[in-house]
C-alpha cells in the first residue's frame, strides 16, 4: 500500500517525491547545524533554517516511514519517560586529581618524569576545564546510540533521549574513517546567556532562582521530559575518544583533530605544549581570557600528549596519573548592574558598590559587589546596566572583576563619583598617598552607624542582638550617639521601642555587660584604629598591656613592635592624638570596660626560631604541614608562604618545587626533613 498525505500544502503527495525531498533536506539541515552550533559561522538566517526544519517536519508527519532516529526533527525531544536505567561504563569514568598552584602542577610533572624515567617533562596538552557535567557517548556505525552520565564512575544513567536534544552534538558522524564503534567523553553544559534567560523568567514568575549553570545542567540532563531539555539549549564539548580496536590516534593532539573532523564539538582553545613553561603561559593567558567565553570554566586540564606514555603511567583507583586539573582560585559569575551607589564606611571611606541582578556565587546569592574606589571604578569603566564578571575567593566580599564591554547596552554613561558625602553632604577629601575618597565629618550618620556595627561585631566586642537594623533603630530614636553610649542604654527605654519587650531588652543588656570583660586585643580592634586588624591588635595588647601605655608610646617604640611598620605606627599615633578618641576611651573605662591586661609571661630561653621567617615546601613524612607550622610558631618562627631574600630558612620535604629552586638561587638556608627534625631535637627514625 502506497502512502499518501492528507494535508499537502507544499508537501509532495506521493511518497517517492517526499522521500527525494527528505533526502535533500536532512543533509542540508545537518550541514547548517554544524556551521551554526560547532563552527559558529552560519550561512543562512535563523528564520530560513526554521523554514527548512518545518518543511521536513511536515514531510515526516505526512509520511511517518520517512522519519529516522537521526533526523534533525528528533532533537525537539519526546514524551516524558518514567526513569533512567543504570548502565555500566566500559571503561570506567575516572575523576581527575586537582592542583591549585603552579608549584603543585610542577610537582605532578616531576612525578611524571620520575615514573617514565625521563630527564624532562614530555609534551603536554592543555584544555580548558568546562564547569559542566561529565558525559559518555557511544556511536555505532557513526550513529549516536547511547549517552550515560558519569554516575559513580562505574555505573551511569542512560540519558540518551535528553542528550540527543543537544544541537552541537551530531546524531550522525561525518567522514569515511569513522570507527564502527566509537566512545567519546566530554562535558555537557549550559551557556551563560541561556542560564540568565531561565533565571529571568523564573524571577518574573516569582520562582526561586537556580544556583548556577553547572547545577542547572545536572538537573536538566536528568529531566524526565526531553522536550523541556530541548528548550534549555544545552551544549557539549568532547575531549577524548576511544574506538573498539585501538585508540583513535597516537596522541591527544591528533585525537582532538580527528574527533573534530568527524563533526564532534571540540573546544578550539586546546594547545599542545612542548614544555612546562608553555603550560604556565596557557594557564595565565586563560585566567582572564576565559571570562569572555559564553560558558563557565573553572580551570585547565593538563594531559600527557602521548597515548603510549599514558599507558605506561596508568591510573590509581580514582584518577589517571597522566592527567591533572589546574583549578583557578576564585569562583566567578556574571550578572547585570542594576545601579551604582556610594557606601560610606566606618573610617569615612567612600566605596562605590554595584547593585546587581541576583546571582549565585560561591554558595551564596549575591546582589551587591564592591567596586573598591573611584580609581578602580574608572579603570574598569563599569556602568549601570553593564554585564559584569564577579569574583569571590573564600570569604572575601564579592567584587566586580571586569565589565563585559562587548555586551554593553547603547547609551550607558560612565558613573560620576560625588564630590560630597552621600550621607551628610560634607566635602570629601583624598589624603596624600591614598586612592580612597573620605568623609572626615565624625558626626556623619554613616560613619557613626558603621563604627557601632564594627564595635559590636563577633571579632570585636561580640555583642549579640545588635545587627544593622537594630543599630539603625537605636540611632533613629536617639538612644545611641556612638559606640560608648551602648553602655548607657536603659532597660525602660529599650522596652518602649517598637518590637521590643522585657526579654529582648534584658538579653541585650546582659550581652553589653558581658562585653566589659573582653580582652584588650578585642577592644583595640573594636575602636577602629586604621590599619589595625585583629592580629596587630593582639600584638599591641601583648606588647603594651594597657591603653594608657599604648597611648604614651612614641613612634620608635611602636615601630620596634613586631609587624608594626611606619603606616600602622602613624595611624596609632594619629588615633591617640585625636581628642574625641581619647574622650571615648575614657568613657569606656568609666563604664567598666577592661582597658588593661596582665603582662605576658617571660618567653622560654630556648626559642631557636625566634623572629625567623620560615617557608615550608614539599611533603613531610613525619608530620603534616599544619603540624610543622604549629611547631615552628611555638618556637618563635613566622611561617610565611613565599621565598624572598629576607627568608631565613626553607624546610624542603619530598617533591619540593619552585620554592626550593628559588631558595637556592637566593642563597637561603635549606634543610630537608631530617635536618628539620634535628633542629627540633627529634630523631628521624622511630
N, C-alpha and C positions, 0 to 999 in steps of 0.2 A: 504494500500500500504506500502510495506516494504521499508526502507531507504537503499540506497547503497552509497558507497563512490566512488568519481571519481578518487582520487589520493591516493591510499593506502600507498605505500612507508613506510611500518611499521605500518600502521593503519589498524585494522581489517576491512574487507569488510562488514560483516553483523553487523547490529545494536546491536544485543544481545552481540556479542563479544566486541563491542565498549563500551556498557553500563557496562559490567563487569569490563573492564579496567578502565573506568572513576570512577567507584565505589571504585577502589583501589587507583587511583591517587589522588583524591580530599582529602580524609582524610590524606594521606601521605604528600601531599604538605602543608596542614593546620598545620600538626604537625611540619614540618620543618620551616614553617614561624614563628610559636610560639617560637620554640627553638632559632631561629636566631634573631628575632626582639624583643621579650619580655624577654627571659631568657639569651640571649647573650651567648649561648653555642651550636653552630651549630654542627651537626653530619656529614654533607656532605659538599663538596665544592660548591662554587657559580656556577661553571660550571655544576656540577651534578644536582643542583637544577634547573638551567635553562633548562637542557635537559628534566627533568620531566615535567616542565611547558610547554615547546614547544610540547612535546608529547600530553599533554592534549589539547593544542590549536588546534593541527592538528585533534584530535578526534572530538572536538566540531565543527570545521569548516566542517568536513566531515558529521557530524550528528548534525545539529543545535538544534534538540529537546533535546539533552543531556546537553545543556548549561543552567545553572541556575544562578540566581542573586548572589548567594553566592559562585560561582566558583572562585578559585584563579585567573583565567584568567581575571576576571572582574575588577581587580584593575588597569588595564592599562588606564582606562578612555574611554569615548565615544566621540561622535561628539559634537561640541560646542552647547550650549543652548542659548536662547535669553535673559534670565534674571533669577532672583531668586525670587520666590514668598515669600511674607512675611507671617509668621505663628505665632500665639500666643504661648507664653511659658506657660506651666501649670505644676508646679507652676512657678511664675516669677523668673528670674535670678537676684539676688541681687548683689550689689557690696560689697566690704569689706572696713571697716574703716582701716586707716593706722596709724601705730605708727613708730616713728623714733628714739626712745631711749628706753633703758630698763626701765627707770623711767616711760615713758608713758605706757609701757606694764604692769608694776606693777599697775598703776592707773586703767587700764582696768580690771585687775584681782580683784582689790578691789571692783570695781563696780559689778562684777560677784558675789562676796561673799555677798555684801550688798543685791542684788536682790534676791539671793537664801537663805538669812538669814543663812549663813554658817560662821563658825569660821576660816576656811582656804580655800584656792583655791581648787576646785575639780580637779580630774585628767584631764590632757590636752593631746592633740595630736599635735605634730609639724610635718609639711610637708614643703619641700622646695617649694618656690613660683616660679614656672617656668615663665619666661618672654615670654609669647606667646599670644594666642588668645583664649578666653573662647568659649567652645563649649558644646552643649547639644545634647545627642544622645539617641534615643529611639530604644529599641529592642522589637519585637513582636514575641512571641513563640521562643525566642532565636536567632532570625534573625534580623540583622540591618535593621531598617525600615526608619529611618529619622534622619537627623542631622541639627541642627539650630545654626547659630551664635548667640552671645549674643544680638546684636542689641541694643535696648534701655532698655532691661531687661524684657519688656512686650511682644515685638514682635521681632522675629529674621528671618534672611533669610534662606531659605531651601537650604543648600549646600550639600545635601546627596551624589550626584554623586562625588563631589570632596573629601569628607571625606572617601568615600569607597576606595579611592586610597591609604590611609594610611595603610601601611602593618602591623604596630604594632597592629592595631585595628582589632579584629576578626569580620568577616562578620557573623559568627555563633558562639554563646557561647557554652562552653563545660559544662558538668555536668547534673545530673538528677534533681537538685534542683533549676534550673534557673526559676525565676518567669515568668508567661505568658506575663507580660508587665513590662519592666524594663527601667527606665530613668536614664541615667548616665550623669554626668557632669565632664568636665575636661579642660585641656589646650592643644591646638594643637600648635605645634612649629616646627621651622626649626633647625636642628642640625648645629652647628658652621661650621663643615667641608663642609657641603652642601652649606651654605651661602657663604663661602670663595670661593668655586669652581664656583658658579654662578657669583660672582663678578670678579673673574679672567677671566672668559670667556667674560664678558661684557667689561672688560678693553682691552682685545685683540681685541674686535670688535669696540673699540672706543666709547662705550656707557657709559652713566653716571652710576656710581656705586650706588647700593642700600644702603640705610642709615644704616639699622641694621636688624638682623634676625626677630625681632618682627614685624616691619612694613612690611617686605617682606612676612612674614607668612600671615598677614592680607590681603595683596594684592593677595597672591596665593590662599587663601581659596575662594576668590570671582572671580577667573578667570572663564571665560565662557567656556573654553576648558579644560575639566578634563584630557585630555591626557597630557597637559602641567603641570597640577598639579601633575600628577603621576611622571613626570620626576624630579620634585623638591623634592621628597622624604621627605615629612613632617612626623612628628611623633606626638604622643599624649600620655598624661598621664591622667588617670582617678583618681578623688579624692573623688567622692561621688556617691551614687546610691539610687534611690527611686523606690519602687515597687507600684503597683496599690493599693493593700490592706493595706500594712503596710510598715514600714521601713525594709530595707534589714537586719539590725542587730540592737542590742540594744546599741552598742557603735560604735564610729568611728573606733577604732582599729579592732573590729570584722568585721565591714563593709569592710574595706580595704582588710582584709584576704579573705573574701567571694568573693569580686569582682575579686581578683587575681585568685582565684580557678576556676572562670568561664572563665579564659583566657584573662581578660581585663588587659591592661598595667597599673600597679600601681607602682609608684616610690618606690623602696625598702628603700629609705632613711628616711621614716617616723619613728617617735618614740613616744611611749606613755610616758608621764612624770607625775609622781605622785605628783610633787610639782613644784613651780615656779622656784626654783633654777636649776632644771633639764632643764627647758626651756632655762634659761640663758646659760647653758653649751652647749645645742644644737645650739643655735644662734651663740655662739662664735666659736664652732667647725667648723660649716659650712661657717663662714665668709671667710675663706681661702680655705677650702677643696672644696668648690663649683667651684673654679676657674679651677680645673682639669676636671670638668664634660664636656661632649660633647655638652651641651646646655646652654643657658643663664638663669641665675636666678637673681632675684632682691630682695629677702627677704625670710622670713619664715612665713607660715600661722599657727597660733595657734588657736586650736579649743577645746571647751569643749568636752570631750570624750562621756559623757552620752547623748543619744538621748532624754531621759526623761527630763533631766535638760535643754537641748536646747529648748524643747517645752515650758518649764516654763519661759525661758528667752525671747523668742520671737524675734522680729525684729523691727527695725524702718522702715520707708517707703523706705529707701535706702539700709540698711545693717543689717545682723543678729547681735544680741547682743552677741551671743555665739562664734563668731569668729573674729579675727583681724589679720591684716598683719603687721609684723615687717619688715620694709624696710631698707636694708643696705644703708649706707650713700652715697657712691660714685658709680658712674656708671663705668662700666668696659667693655673692649672689648679685642679681641685677634687678633693679626696680626703677620706678619713676619718682622724680622730685615733685611733690605737691606744692611746697613752699620753702622759703629760706627765712629763718628767724634768727635773731641775735640773742644769745643767752648770756646773762651776767653771773659770773661765779663768785665764790666767797672772797676771793682776793681782788675782785673788781675786773677780772679778765673778761673781755668780750669774745665770745665764741660763736661764730656762725654755725647754725645747725640746720641740716636738711630734714624737712618733714616729708616722709616717704609714703608711697603706697605700701601697705604691709607686705613683708616678705620674710620667709623663714631663713635664718642664718645661724649656723652652729647650735641648732636645737631650740632657738627662741624666735618669736615673731618680732621683727624689727620694724619700727615705724619712724624712728629718728636716728640720725647719724651725724657725728661731728664733722665739720669742715675745718677745724683747728683754729685758723686765724685768717685775717684779711689777706695776707700774702698767699697762703695756701689756697684760699678760695679763688684769688685772681689767677694763680698759676694753673690750677685745674680748670678754671673757667666753667664752673658748674652753674647752671641756670635753672630757673623754675621750669618744670615740665621735661627736663633732660632725663634720658635713660642713663643711669649711673651704675657703676660697679661698687659693691660694698665688700668690706673685709672685716673679719673678726677672728683674731688669733687668741685661743684660750678664753680668758675672761675679759679681754680688752674691750673697751667701748667700741661699738660699731663705727666704722669710719668710711667715708667716700674715697675710693681709690682713684677713680677716673670717671669722666663723663664720656659716654659713647657719642662722640661728636657727629658721626655719620648718621645717627638716628635722631639728631636734634630737630625739633619742630620749627617751622618758619616763625620768625618774629620774636624768638626767645632773646631777651636782653640780659647783659651782664648785671649781676647783683651789685647794688651800691651800698657799701658799708656805712652806717650812720656816723656822723661826726659827734653826736651827743649820745649819752647813755640812754638806751631804750626804756629804762625803768625810772630814772629820776631827772632826765634831760640835762644833767651836768655835762660839760665838755669832757671828752675822753682824751687821754694822753698816751704817747708811746715813749717809754723810758729809753734812754740811750743804751744801745747794745741789745735791745729786745725787739721782737717782731709783734708782740701782742699789744693790742689797744686795751686801755684800762680806764675804768671809772674810779676816781680817787675820793669820791664822796662817802665817808664812813657811815652816813645815815641812809645811804641808798637802800631801799627796801629789799632789793635782790641780794645785796651783799650781806645784810643782816640775816635774812632768811637762810641763805646758803651756809653762813658761818654757824648758825644754830644747828642746822641739819648735820653738818660735819661734826660738831661738838658732841652730839648725842649718838653718833654712828657706832656700830659694833666695835670697830677697831680703835675708837677713841674712848669716850666715857661710857659707852654701851648702856644707854638709857632706852629701854624698850617702851613702846607706846607713843613715841614721838616721831611719826612719819611726816612726810611732806605736807599732807593735808592737815594734820593736827597742828603742826608748827604755824602754818598759814592762818589757821583759825585763831590760835592764841595771839598771834601778832595783830590780826584784824581787831580783836577785842581789847587790845592794849595791855594784855597780861604779860607780854614779853617785849623787851626792847633790845636785848642782846642775850648772849648765852649765859651771862651771870645772873640774869633775872629768873632763870629756871629755879634757882634756889630760894626765890622769894614767892613762889606760887602758893596761893592759899586754897585750902580744901573747899571752902564755900564758894569761891569764885569759879572753880572748876565744875562743881556740881550744877551751878547755874547755867552752864553752857548747853547749847543745843546738842543732843546726842550723848550727853554725859550723865553719870549717876554716881552714887556713893562708891560703888565697887570700882569703876574705872578711875575715879579720882584718887582713891586710896592706893590703887595699884601703881599709878604713875608717881605719886609722891613717895611711895616705897622705893621705886626704881631710882628716883632722884637722890634719895637719902643714901642708898647703897653706893651710888656713883662717887660719893665723897671719899670712899676708901680706895678708889682706883690708884694704881701706882703712878709715879711721877712721869714715866715714859709716855703713858697714855695721855696724861694731862698736857704734856708738851706737844704731842701730836694733835690734841683736840683744839688747842687755842689757835692753831693755824699759822705758825711761823712759816713764811715762804721757804720752799726748798727743804723743809724738814719733814721727811716722811717717817714712817713707823720705825724703821731700823735706826736712822740717825737720831730720832727722839730717844730711843732706848740707850744709845751710846752716850748722848749728852747727859741723860739722867744718871747713868752709871758713873760717868766722869765727874759730875759736879754735885749730884745728890741733893741739891737744894736750889729752888728758884732764885733766891737771893744771890747765891754763889754764882749761878749761871749768869744772872743779870749784871754782876760786877766784873765778869771776865773780860779781858782785853782781847784784841784781835790775835795777838801772838799765842795766847793761851788757848783760844778757840781753835786756831789752825793747827796747833800741836796735838789736837784730839784726833784719833783715827777716823778716817772717812769724812772729816770736816775740812773742806777746802776754802779758798777765798770767798766763793759765792755764798756758801752756807754761813760762813763766819760773818760776812757783811750783812746777811739777812737777819741773823740773830741780834747783832748789834743794833740794826735799824728797828727791830721789834721792841727792844727794851728802851730805845731812845724815844719812842712814841708815848707821850703821857697817857693817852687813852688806854693803851695796852697795859701799862703799869697799874692804872686805876682798876682795870678789870681783874687783874691778878690779885690785887689787894681785896677786892670784893669777894673773890673766890676763897681766899684764905680766911676772910672774916666769916664766910658761910660754913666753914669747917671742911673745905676741900683739902685733901692731902697735897702739900707742896714740897715735901721732903721725903727722902728715903734713906735707909741705912747705907753707909759707905760699903762698897763691895769688899768681900774678903780678900786678903792678900793672895796673889796667884802662886801656885806651886813653883818651886825653883826650877824643876825640870820641865821646860816647855821648849823642846828642840826646834819647833817650827814657828816660834813666836814671830808674828808680823810678816811671815814669809808668804809669798804668792806661789801657790802650787797648782799645777794642772794635772788632771787625771786623764789618761787616754788608753784605749785598748781594753782588753778583758783580763781581769784578775781572777786567779784560780781560788785563792783562799777567802775572798770576801767580795761582796757586791760593791758597785761604785758608790752607792749611798752609804754603806758601812765604812768604806775607806774615807769618804768625805767627813763623816762624823768623827772618826778617829783623828784626822788631821786638825779639824776645827777645835777638838778638845785639847789639842796640844799647841794651840795658838795660831794655826795657819789660816790663811784666807784662800779657800779653794775657788779658783776662777776658771772660766770656760775656754779662754783663748790664750795662746802663747804670744808673748811680746818680749822686748829686750828687758823689761822690768820683772819678768817671771824669774823666781828663784829656783824652782825645781819642777821637773816633769817626771811623773811616775808613769812608765810605759809598760802596759801589760801586753798580752798576745794580740797580734793583728793591729798594733798601733799604726796609725796612718799619717796624714799630713801634719798633724801637730808634732809628732816625733821628728819628722823631717825639718820642720821649721825650727824646732828647738836646737837641733844640731847646727843648722845654718847660723843661728844667733849665738851659739856658744853657751846655751843654757844647760845647767847641770841636769843629767838624766839618770834615773835609776830604774832597773827592772823590778819585778815583784820581789825577787829575793833580796835585793838591796833595800827596797821599801820596808819589808818585814824586819830587816836588820836594824833599820833606823827606829822602828817601833819597838825593838827589843824582843822580837818574836822569831823563832826558828821557822825556816821554810817548810820543813817536813813535819809530819805528825798531825 
